[in-house]
Amino acid sequence: MTGGSGGETPAPGPDSISRLVHDLANPLSAVLAEAQLLLLDADTLTPDTVASLRAIEAAALKMRVVLREASARRQP
C-alpha cells in the first residue's frame, strides 16, 4: 500500500495494534451481548432469526479469539 507521497506506508506499530484491538473489542462485546440476549428468547423467534443470531454469535466469538491473539502477540 502506498501513501500520498508515493512511498510505502509503514507497518502498524504496537501502539496502533493495541488501539485497534481496543476499538474493535468494545463494539464487538455489545454485538455479542445483544445476540446472546435475544437468543434467551429463542423459543419466541422464527427458526431463521435464531439461525441468524447464532451465526452472529459464532462470528463474534471467533473475532474475539482473533483480537485476543493479536493482543497477546504484541505483548513482550
WOCOR-V795779 format. One record per run of one state. SS is the DSSP state (2 for helix, 1 for strand, 0 for the rest). FROM is the first residue (numbers start at 1). LEN is the number of residues. If there is no record, write none. Layout:
ss:SS from:FROM len:LEN
ss:SS from:FROM len:LEN
This chain:
ss:0 from:1 len:1
ss:1 from:2 len:1
ss:0 from:3 len:5
ss:1 from:8 len:1
ss:0 from:9 len:5
ss:2 from:14 len:26
ss:0 from:40 len:2
ss:2 from:42 len:3
ss:0 from:45 len:2
ss:2 from:47 len:28
ss:0 from:75 len:2
